[in-house]
Amino acid sequence: MLAKKTAVVTGASRGLGFEVCRRLGQAGCRVVMVARDGTALERAVAALAAEGLDVAGRAADVGDAAEVNALAAWVDAAWGGTDILVNNAGVYLDPKTPDDPAAQGVLASDPAVVERSFAINVLGPLRLIQAFLPGMVARGHGRVVNVASGMGSLAEGGPYWPGYRISKTALNALTRTTAHELQLDPALADVKVNSVCPGWCRTDMGSAAAPRSAAEGAASITWAALLPEDGPSGGFFRDGQPVAW
């Protein structure tokens, strides 16, 4: 397992991201916590540092290419690269109007909402992979975890909320494409890229009605971040078990 390594976690100031940082820190990793809101990030870093964990914070918007590149340069200069990348930052911008389901559907969707969903949920992870994966390739080891959703599964998917659904489907495609490219070189067998569905969790995005805690969802993500050398790559998982694509 990649304990005592450097992990970068986006969307780290609250919810799933915060709990993933806690678990990775408890596993012995040095954790770089990334979020857009610098004030909230400072509080989150202070909270985990008070638990004795090795954490640092860096404010960055994954939708901004310059900020992603600056983040990667900062991590490289401070710690010589990243061993674990958790692409957790994401948005759910579709309207939630249960009294009028049609307002949540494809025909009523605002293309600008879908475009913004893709900018954060797909292009953000793509930029981060482009920034951090080359170092993993050069060192011959690394873990990339894309936090997806069963809502993005073609097998499990259903109606409504197209911005979120379609962007998470595309994120899964990014996972498979990246993993397949790495698998072309047997020397890169210890560089693994997977998608994880944390399940519906009680977070600001998931709401208090969700059946799972943030800690339960984070455990699923952390499992993929700390895979052993013989672990899978190019898969889609929930609680360590495959999810249908």
LUMDREN-972648 format. One line per field, with one value per atom (N, C-alpha, C): x, y, z. Coordinates in steps of 0.001 Angstrom, whole numbers, plus 500000, padded with zeros to 6 digits. Layout:
BEGIN
east = X, ...
north = Y, ...
up = Z, ...
***
This chain:
BEGIN
east = 500834, 500000, 500874, 500334, 501140, 501135, 501292, 501450, 502783, 502884, 504079, 504325, 503298, 503401, 502570, 502701, 501963, 500667, 499569, 498252, 497660, 497088, 496380, 494903, 494088, 492646, 491935, 491108, 490350, 488982, 488366, 487096, 487253, 488371, 488802, 488316, 487626, 487296, 486073, 485339, 484125, 483713, 482728, 482075, 483013, 482799, 483590, 485077, 485424, 486822, 487536, 486897, 487479, 487701, 486719, 486850, 487907, 488040, 489104, 490464, 490615, 491885, 492184, 491184, 491389, 491864, 491228, 491574, 492953, 493283, 494614, 495689, 495396, 496337, 496527, 495434, 495531, 496302, 496313, 497068, 498554, 498930, 500330, 500741, 499788, 500119, 500285, 501075, 501110, 500007, 499077, 497888, 497863, 497743, 497555, 496062, 495449, 494011, 493769, 492910, 492662, 491182, 490870, 489486, 489486, 488348, 488239, 488180, 487433, 487206, 488383, 489240, 490432, 490148, 489101, 488766, 488296, 487396, 486922, 488063, 488972, 490105, 491015, 491260, 492099, 491516, 490206, 489560, 489706, 489534, 489634, 491053, 492037, 493428, 493735, 493287, 493541, 492897, 491704, 491002, 491756, 492269, 492994, 494402, 495012, 496319, 496204, 495069, 494845, 494715, 494398, 494332, 495695, 496698, 498053, 498382, 497581, 497803, 498691, 499428, 500356, 499602, 499092, 498263, 498748, 498490, 498754, 497596, 497399, 496294, 496759, 495986, 496271, 494937, 494576, 493345, 493531, 492601, 492669, 491301, 490976, 489742, 490094, 489560, 489915, 489396, 488504, 488020, 488927, 490009, 490935, 492277, 492638, 493850, 495095, 495170, 496351, 496497, 495387, 495449, 495832, 495366, 495753, 497248, 497757, 499191, 500023, 499545, 500259, 500251, 499134, 499041, 500069, 500130, 501075, 502513, 502818, 504174, 504518, 503555, 503765, 504024, 503216, 503398, 504740, 505099, 506382, 507553, 507468, 508561, 508668, 507522, 507516, 507826, 507307, 507409, 507887, 508278, 508835, 507817, 506550, 505533, 504425, 503504, 502304, 502201, 501872, 501697, 500232, 499352, 497920, 497166, 496285, 495429, 493977, 493219, 491792, 491009, 490390, 489571, 488163, 488010, 486741, 485884, 486505, 485744, 484720, 483517, 482468, 481293, 480412, 479220, 477986, 476870, 475544, 474665, 474584, 473958, 472546, 472103, 470758, 469713, 468581, 467532, 466948, 466643, 466007, 464593, 463646, 462247, 461367, 461335, 460578, 459090, 458558, 457141, 456857, 457923, 457775, 458928, 458862, 459978, 460402, 459448, 459793, 460795, 460783, 461706, 463138, 463317, 464651, 465172, 464375, 464693, 465519, 465812, 466649, 466019, 464728, 464101, 464063, 464074, 464044, 465433, 466449, 467779, 468361, 469139, 469840, 471217, 471523, 472833, 473994, 473790, 474859, 475142, 474101, 474288, 475065, 474731, 475454, 476910, 477122, 478482, 479293, 478736, 479448, 479702, 478748, 478938, 480134, 480250, 481388, 482696, 482656, 483871, 484500, 483672, 484186, 484313, 483284, 483238, 484080, 484399, 485172, 486488, 486401, 487624, 488532, 487962, 488785, 489650, 489052, 489869, 490854, 490446, 491360, 492601, 492390, 493532, 494441, 493835, 494626, 495405, 494776, 495481, 496652, 496431, 497511, 498644, 498296, 499309, 500092, 499434, 500067, 500462, 499777, 500074, 501480, 502018, 503367, 504409, 504286, 505209, 505052, 503811, 503564, 504169, 503990, 504541, 506064, 506675, 508139, 508657, 507887, 508328, 507851, 506927, 506453, 505449, 504885, 503819, 502916, 501674, 500729, 499306, 498435, 497007, 496208, 495286, 494334, 492945, 492169, 490801, 489864, 488989, 487973, 486666, 486174, 484949, 483764, 483173, 482070, 480746, 479811, 478495, 477777, 476962, 476112, 475171, 474903, 474062, 474735, 476052, 476760, 476945, 476397, 476490, 475413, 475798, 474805, 473903, 474414, 473625, 472650, 473094, 472269, 471503, 471882, 471353, 469860, 469296, 467862, 467570, 466355, 465961, 466401, 466318, 466488, 467949, 468180, 469477, 470578, 470361, 471302, 472700, 472828, 474160, 475045, 474511, 475280, 475492, 474411, 474503, 475505, 475337, 476154, 477617, 477856, 479240, 479914, 479172, 479773, 479995, 479140, 479390, 480680, 480860, 482086, 483309, 483158, 484275, 484662, 483680, 483980, 484725, 484334, 485031, 486472, 486694, 488050, 488876, 488272, 488950, 489394, 488464, 488785, 489844, 489706, 490650, 492057, 492160, 493474, 494090, 493299, 493814, 494266, 493502, 493880, 495186, 495387, 496634, 497820, 497658, 498736, 499025, 497981, 498145, 498891, 499111, 499894, 501364, 501796, 503189, 503230, 503706, 503740, 504525, 505449, 506242, 505414, 504210, 503367, 502215, 502405, 501347, 500997, 501928, 501661, 501181, 500767, 500078, 498623, 497741, 496364, 495379, 494374, 493342, 491987, 491193, 489875, 488821, 487580, 486428, 485796, 485268, 484581, 483263, 482215, 480929, 480857, 480839, 480780, 479397, 478407, 477031, 476417, 475138, 474420, 474722, 475455, 475970, 475395, 475381, 474897, 475980, 475963, 476878, 476058, 476712, 475987, 475379, 476083, 475542, 474482, 474727, 473834, 472577, 472592, 471471, 471408, 470648, 470508, 469670, 468983, 468115, 468891, 470158, 470956, 471144, 471206, 471312, 472718, 473739, 475120, 475780, 476696, 477465, 478613, 479165, 480336, 481504, 481617, 482702, 482586, 481366, 481168, 481557, 481149, 481520, 483016, 483633, 485071, 485858, 485358, 486051, 486167, 485133, 485145, 486206, 486317, 487301, 488716, 488898, 490227, 490730, 489825, 490200, 490912, 490362, 490964, 492257, 492365, 493578, 494756, 494475, 495520, 495608, 495274, 495338, 496757, 496911, 498228, 498670, 499891, 500446, 499645, 499008, 498232, 496765, 496448, 495066, 494620, 493329, 492777, 493060, 492901, 492968, 491958, 491389, 490392, 489022, 488762, 487469, 486595, 485368, 484358, 483855, 484016, 483799, 482935, 482272, 481590, 481840, 482365, 482694, 483619, 484523, 485488, 484937, 483696, 483076, 482757, 482870, 482621, 481197, 481086, 479792, 479652, 478476, 478251, 478418, 479104, 479334, 478043
north = 498811, 500000, 501246, 502366, 503552, 504468, 503906, 504722, 505451, 506542, 507380, 508034, 508176, 508830, 510114, 510904, 512156, 511948, 512404, 512285, 513669, 513905, 515147, 514824, 515521, 515282, 516596, 516621, 517824, 517781, 518948, 519026, 518601, 519029, 518451, 519194, 520296, 521112, 520612, 519645, 519190, 517821, 517236, 516037, 514888, 514262, 513097, 513408, 514533, 514866, 515001, 515649, 515815, 514460, 513573, 512249, 511399, 511553, 510836, 511318, 512625, 513165, 512597, 512517, 511962, 510515, 509720, 508299, 508095, 508884, 508762, 509208, 510259, 510693, 509643, 508995, 507937, 506735, 506563, 505461, 505794, 507028, 507409, 508271, 508690, 509529, 510995, 511710, 513164, 513637, 514439, 514773, 516258, 516542, 517910, 518098, 518937, 519180, 520362, 520167, 521181, 521534, 522819, 523279, 524695, 525139, 526499, 527542, 527250, 528201, 528161, 529169, 529175, 529221, 529934, 530037, 528698, 528046, 526726, 525723, 525858, 524944, 525106, 526330, 526563, 525882, 525988, 525337, 523828, 523271, 521818, 521330, 522044, 521661, 521721, 522783, 522928, 521793, 521381, 520315, 518996, 518654, 517393, 517487, 518656, 518830, 518657, 519099, 518951, 517488, 516623, 515186, 514524, 515330, 514805, 514299, 514640, 514151, 515113, 514558, 515331, 515880, 517110, 517698, 519101, 519488, 520840, 521248, 522543, 523013, 523883, 523827, 524674, 525001, 526274, 526689, 526658, 526006, 525943, 525560, 526093, 525770, 524787, 523564, 522550, 522917, 523900, 524355, 525366, 525738, 526744, 526075, 526002, 525290, 525886, 527209, 527840, 527472, 527417, 527071, 525607, 524733, 523321, 523168, 523848, 523762, 524330, 525419, 526000, 525046, 524361, 523370, 522271, 521741, 520652, 521107, 522315, 522832, 523000, 523454, 523640, 522309, 521298, 519974, 519384, 519520, 518984, 519650, 520968, 521687, 521338, 521161, 520917, 519472, 518519, 517111, 516174, 516727, 515889, 515070, 515479, 514783, 514188, 513551, 513006, 511518, 510762, 509320, 508921, 509729, 509438, 510700, 510597, 511709, 511271, 511962, 511682, 512848, 512613, 513626, 513579, 514271, 514264, 515497, 516620, 517853, 517653, 518111, 517966, 518859, 519007, 519841, 519069, 519450, 518914, 520127, 520575, 521850, 521726, 520524, 520340, 520752, 521285, 521672, 520457, 520636, 519579, 520041, 519611, 520013, 518774, 518019, 516769, 516930, 518142, 518364, 518495, 518640, 518765, 518028, 516696, 515912, 516322, 516748, 517100, 518247, 519106, 520241, 519794, 518545, 518007, 517194, 517089, 516181, 516796, 515977, 516380, 517531, 517450, 518473, 519833, 519856, 521123, 521595, 520793, 521120, 522330, 523088, 524242, 523772, 523881, 523437, 524088, 525301, 525950, 525207, 524615, 523817, 522541, 521908, 520711, 521051, 522177, 522595, 522852, 523539, 523807, 522517, 521581, 520286, 519560, 519599, 518960, 519670, 520987, 521750, 521332, 521049, 520686, 519171, 518430, 516986, 516146, 516686, 515914, 516599, 517864, 518550, 518845, 519059, 519229, 518006, 516817, 515604, 515374, 515686, 515526, 516398, 517652, 518550, 518029, 517563, 517069, 515809, 514933, 513738, 514144, 515090, 515541, 516186, 516814, 517494, 516541, 515507, 514659, 513264, 512742, 511384, 511213, 512175, 511979, 511662, 512288, 511976, 510558, 510088, 508705, 507743, 508056, 507217, 507170, 508325, 508372, 507545, 507524, 506774, 505324, 505001, 503632, 503197, 504131, 503773, 504980, 504709, 505780, 505279, 506062, 505748, 506993, 506837, 507899, 507357, 508089, 507698, 508812, 508485, 509424, 509126, 510090, 509881, 510081, 508974, 508974, 508769, 508099, 507867, 506788, 506008, 505055, 505743, 507029, 507793, 507955, 507762, 507838, 506496, 505445, 504114, 503942, 503452, 503183, 502031, 501142, 499997, 500379, 501237, 501600, 502901, 503673, 505021, 505073, 506245, 506449, 507826, 508317, 509610, 510795, 511988, 513268, 513609, 514866, 515431, 515120, 515512, 515113, 515692, 516903, 517469, 516602, 516197, 515371, 513976, 513358, 511979, 511862, 512712, 512588, 512899, 513877, 514208, 513080, 512391, 511268, 510063, 509903, 508864, 509162, 510424, 510817, 510638, 510890, 510676, 509201, 508323, 506890, 506549, 507178, 506943, 507427, 508549, 509043, 508030, 507430, 506404, 505245, 504711, 503543, 503876, 505019, 505399, 505547, 506229, 506443, 505122, 504283, 502986, 502124, 502103, 501289, 501778, 503091, 503611, 503165, 503196, 502763, 501277, 500507, 499058, 498637, 499557, 499239, 499013, 499531, 499380, 498543, 497285, 496418, 497013, 497921, 498531, 499465, 499780, 500717, 500006, 498714, 497937, 498465, 499204, 499732, 501179, 501648, 502927, 502602, 502843, 502355, 503518, 503405, 504438, 503761, 504181, 503578, 504641, 504283, 505090, 504462, 505305, 504819, 505561, 504808, 505373, 505273, 506393, 506319, 505988, 505958, 505787, 507131, 507118, 508340, 508630, 509698, 509986, 511292, 511368, 512560, 513642, 514430, 515555, 516748, 517894, 519059, 518765, 518001, 517644, 516555, 515570, 514422, 514628, 515570, 515917, 515001, 515463, 514717, 513465, 513328, 512166, 510939, 511095, 509986, 508883, 507633, 506510, 506246, 506784, 506489, 507737, 507508, 508606, 508969, 510168, 510560, 509623, 509152, 508233, 506922, 506427, 505188, 505385, 506507, 506781, 506963, 507638, 507877, 506579, 505623, 504335, 503664, 503783, 503189, 503846, 505178, 505919, 505600, 505566, 505309, 503922, 502973, 501618, 501665, 502427, 502502, 503305, 504266, 505083, 504308, 503263, 502501, 501056, 500859, 499517, 498969, 497685, 497056, 496909, 496458, 496348, 495409, 494417, 493475, 493879, 495111, 495588, 495881, 496098, 496321, 497723, 497886, 499187, 499224, 500400, 500553, 500086, 499961, 499468, 500555, 500152, 501020, 500268, 500860, 500130, 500910, 500156, 500688, 499723, 500203, 499368, 498207, 498485, 497467, 496426, 496574, 495615, 496283, 495536, 496133, 496641, 497771, 498357, 498213, 497854, 497717, 499068, 499051, 500300, 500779
up = 500000, 500000, 500000, 499454, 499259, 500473, 501668, 502857, 502790, 503545, 503565, 502213, 501427, 500140, 500161, 499094, 498996, 498235, 498827, 498217, 498011, 496846, 496543, 496436, 497209, 497233, 496932, 495888, 495572, 496252, 496355, 497064, 498513, 499136, 500412, 501650, 501484, 502653, 503414, 502851, 503521, 502973, 503602, 503101, 502807, 501657, 501264, 501189, 500587, 500436, 501769, 502721, 504054, 504712, 504615, 505226, 504532, 503219, 502503, 502990, 503161, 503675, 505051, 505889, 507235, 507147, 506326, 506233, 505613, 504612, 504011, 504998, 505749, 506769, 507843, 508235, 509243, 508715, 507389, 506780, 506647, 507007, 506984, 505817, 505003, 503850, 504263, 503510, 503558, 502611, 503089, 502309, 501961, 500672, 500196, 499942, 500757, 500664, 499731, 498732, 497709, 497693, 497651, 497548, 497004, 496502, 495967, 497071, 498131, 499211, 500181, 500113, 500940, 502424, 502822, 504243, 504787, 504058, 504483, 504487, 503533, 503457, 504669, 505072, 506250, 507480, 507643, 508793, 508719, 507510, 507346, 507627, 507124, 507361, 508848, 509511, 510946, 511736, 511319, 512036, 511956, 510787, 510648, 511233, 511151, 511779, 513292, 513856, 515299, 515700, 514734, 514994, 514833, 514561, 514419, 513028, 512035, 510679, 509894, 508942, 508122, 506918, 507038, 505991, 505651, 504402, 503938, 503040, 502853, 502037, 500889, 499806, 498652, 497975, 497936, 497276, 495768, 495066, 493606, 493061, 491909, 491198, 490091, 490159, 489158, 487773, 487715, 486417, 485750, 486428, 485919, 485623, 484361, 483954, 484593, 484687, 485268, 486741, 487454, 488870, 489068, 488201, 488285, 488033, 487032, 486738, 487879, 488485, 489626, 490813, 491011, 492085, 491878, 490674, 490390, 490586, 490144, 490307, 491778, 492565, 494006, 494699, 494371, 494975, 494567, 493295, 492821, 493549, 493719, 494363, 495840, 496483, 497931, 498288, 497491, 497884, 496777, 495656, 494603, 493845, 493861, 493080, 493929, 493247, 493871, 493585, 494599, 494450, 494332, 494912, 494915, 494525, 493544, 493144, 493279, 494098, 494257, 493668, 492523, 491857, 492441, 493562, 494278, 494002, 493671, 493459, 492344, 492589, 491592, 491907, 490930, 491105, 490663, 491258, 490909, 490692, 489441, 489122, 488583, 488284, 487747, 488785, 488342, 489296, 490003, 491283, 492072, 492409, 491594, 491777, 491775, 492884, 492915, 492660, 492859, 492588, 491095, 490294, 488848, 488172, 488116, 487571, 486167, 485343, 483972, 483920, 484932, 484968, 485187, 485575, 485823, 484650, 483585, 482493, 481380, 480395, 479268, 478494, 478222, 477396, 478062, 479388, 480119, 480532, 480264, 480758, 480040, 480775, 480238, 479762, 478473, 478000, 478750, 479266, 480025, 481324, 481914, 483127, 482809, 481704, 481284, 480987, 480311, 479981, 481242, 482217, 483458, 484233, 484187, 484839, 484248, 482920, 482260, 482610, 482706, 482990, 484305, 485310, 486628, 486783, 486382, 486657, 485702, 484540, 483547, 483197, 482786, 482368, 483552, 484731, 485918, 486180, 486318, 486467, 485320, 484098, 482966, 483150, 483529, 483745, 484863, 485933, 487061, 486681, 485916, 485437, 484550, 483661, 482784, 483572, 484701, 485504, 486396, 486930, 487935, 487448, 486438, 485992, 485413, 484682, 484148, 485222, 486388, 487465, 487965, 488049, 488450, 487425, 486161, 485097, 485196, 485433, 485523, 486694, 487799, 488974, 488953, 488051, 487914, 488962, 489695, 490636, 490875, 491236, 491520, 491501, 492074, 492108, 491752, 490812, 490478, 490758, 491536, 491847, 491384, 490460, 489994, 490724, 491469, 492231, 491299, 490910, 489956, 490698, 490076, 490683, 489894, 490614, 489923, 488955, 489190, 488267, 486907, 486862, 485599, 484921, 485515, 484925, 483861, 482688, 481648, 482061, 482906, 483352, 484466, 485393, 486534, 486334, 485340, 485187, 484952, 485206, 485041, 484479, 484696, 484131, 484989, 484384, 485066, 485377, 485695, 486084, 485063, 483801, 482740, 482903, 483430, 483576, 484446, 485588, 486509, 485942, 485466, 484958, 483814, 482811, 481605, 481918, 482782, 483113, 483880, 484745, 485476, 484557, 483557, 482549, 481798, 481442, 480748, 481639, 482940, 483857, 483887, 483864, 483788, 482503, 481408, 480142, 480221, 480905, 481103, 481895, 482901, 483696, 482818, 482046, 481223, 480178, 479529, 478484, 479051, 480194, 480810, 481241, 481882, 482345, 481177, 480100, 478941, 478327, 478297, 477751, 478608, 479913, 480803, 480646, 480404, 480309, 479045, 478129, 476942, 477286, 478451, 478877, 480148, 480078, 481259, 482424, 482141, 483207, 484080, 483624, 484368, 485079, 485365, 486013, 487397, 488023, 489367, 489333, 488168, 488055, 487736, 488667, 488567, 488559, 487700, 487566, 487674, 488632, 488830, 489128, 488860, 489269, 490496, 491370, 492566, 492724, 492966, 493370, 494890, 495610, 497069, 497594, 496709, 497148, 497511, 497812, 498184, 499645, 499885, 501226, 501786, 503086, 503790, 503771, 502700, 502530, 502068, 501877, 501364, 500003, 499174, 497869, 497984, 498839, 498905, 499719, 500660, 501536, 502751, 503740, 504989, 504826, 503687, 503457, 502988, 502665, 502125, 503162, 502730, 503667, 504192, 503537, 503925, 504515, 505440, 506003, 505068, 505268, 504486, 504757, 505992, 506335, 505567, 505388, 504621, 503165, 502589, 501204, 501045, 502019, 501964, 502055, 502806, 502920, 501564, 500745, 499411, 498526, 498631, 497841, 498311, 499633, 500191, 499815, 499740, 499308, 497963, 497027, 495694, 495706, 496611, 496699, 497268, 498042, 498711, 498199, 496941, 496364, 496398, 496660, 496582, 495127, 494942, 493590, 492692, 493274, 492463, 492371, 492736, 492679, 491253, 491065, 489724, 489202, 487909, 487258, 486130, 485913, 484855, 485249, 486562, 487021, 487611, 487902, 488507, 489732, 490921, 492161, 493152, 494008, 495195, 496329, 497428, 498582, 498191, 497263, 496847, 495899, 495475, 494565, 493219, 492123, 490809, 490670, 489983, 489623, 488113, 487656, 486207, 485525, 484374, 483639, 482988
***
